[in-house]
Amino acid sequence: MIELTYAKDNPENLKRILNRNQFEFDAVNDAVDEILKTVKQDKDQALFAYTKRFDNVDISTLKVNAKDIDAAFKRIDPALLNALKTAAKNIELFHEKQRPKDFTIDEKGAVVGQRFSAIERVGLYIPGGTAAYPSTVLMNALPAKIAGVKKIVMVSPPQPDGTLKDSLLVAARLSGVEEIYMIGGAQAIAALTFGTESVPKVDKIVGPGNIYVAIAKRMVAGYVGIDMIAGPSEITIVADKSANPAYIASDMLSQAEHDEYASAIVLIDDEQVALKVKEALISQTRTQPRAKMIEQSLRNFGGIIVTENIEQSIELANRIAPEHCEVMTANAEVVAGKINNAGALFIGSYSPEPLGDYLAGPNHTLPTSATARFSSALSTTDFMKATSIINYSKQAFMDAAKDTITIAEEEGLYAHAKAIKIRMKDGERS
């Protein structure tokens, strides 16, 4: 299922893991392009046809009725409802802290500053169908609500019975989302981008999806804003001899069960513990309902990498730049402080990745495929725009005029300089 890789003498296997890239799916590009063009042209008619074709569901309406959301609240397990409310509370508390503040700087009448305002219309893509991810609803909708987005539109593919799962509808209302449409895949991205008779056009689309959704988001970027192109889930665990092998294995499986492209890696500087991790992976996988998926994932992108020391583990973790990075070592906070490239850090043996997925509060929409080198988790600011403010008094303008002209003329932009000179003359006469 998975073998040990020794960092010092198996560079080829290490290269395979480090060079993992989920965007090498050129075969689907043409299909996605065709879907985007068809939805743009045929609108609702195309959405109904694609829902029948891809989801095998024949629906007569796209929009979820408010009464269906009311009914979902009556049916949902009270324990699940309480858990969702607790998660929502923690997510709101965290994302409230991210709200940026306007500022101004006044230097002798030269006033500059920045003003933040919410994006007006945002679309949330929530995976659905046979699975349901109410946590993703909370993680995407609550930051938008906190940012002040006026119109939040949620899309999610229907179940075989032509409905959405109760947990999704409940999470949506808990997050302040009432406008929900039963569409998925690239066709949902097209609908949010271009608008249809039923689905409103939005300004930005956020939320994870399969490779068709990811490529559709990449193709429409520019027509609308997007959060990121999220790929398969990933975890890298930095561990030493103090770590519990069973904990490491269980956390690796928590990511490997997502799909065959998921990546689960442990970097460990102790061979004996590494062997115990392998044993624990084998024994724990036997009891998992998604055992076949886990085995495939671990064969494709899994790794137990034996490093020469903890410093090499840290260096490799930064090169991998994983979506999720757990640190289970002695002095875990010190080690974590040296890891700069990670979507989220989970420090210590009692901070497993699923806490971040569901309840802790920080966003679980995270950069994947090494993009943590330059990007960050979804945040409140992703639903806001920053507008620069420039407000000069007459005297402040006169003080800045000559330098502005000098730079403009250096760049050969003489009309720029003229816009300054014409005011200088008026200012000098008065």
Buried (B, 14 or more C-beta within 10 A) or exposed (E): BBEBBBBEEBEEBBEBBBEBEBEEBEEBEEEBBEBBEBBBEBBBEBBBBBBEEBBEBEBEEBEBEEEBBEBBEEEBEEEBBEBBBEBBBBBBEBBEEBBBEEEEEEEEBBBBBBEBEBBEBBBBBBBBBEEBBBBBBBBBBBBBBBBBBEBBBBBBBBBEEBBBBBBBBBBBBBBEBBBBBBBBBBBBBBBBBBBBEBBBBBBBBBBBBBBBBBBBBBBBEEBBBBBBBBBBBBBBBBBBEEBBBBBBBBBBBBBBBBBBBBBBBBBBBBEEBBBBBBEBBBEBBEEBEBBEBBBBBBEBBBBBBBBEEBEBBBBBBBBBBBBBBBBBBEEBEEBBEBBEBBBBBBBEBEBBBBBBBBBBBBBBBBBBBBBBEEBBBBBBBBBBBEEEEEEBEEEBBBBEBEEBBEEBEEEEEEEBBEEBBEBBEEEEEE
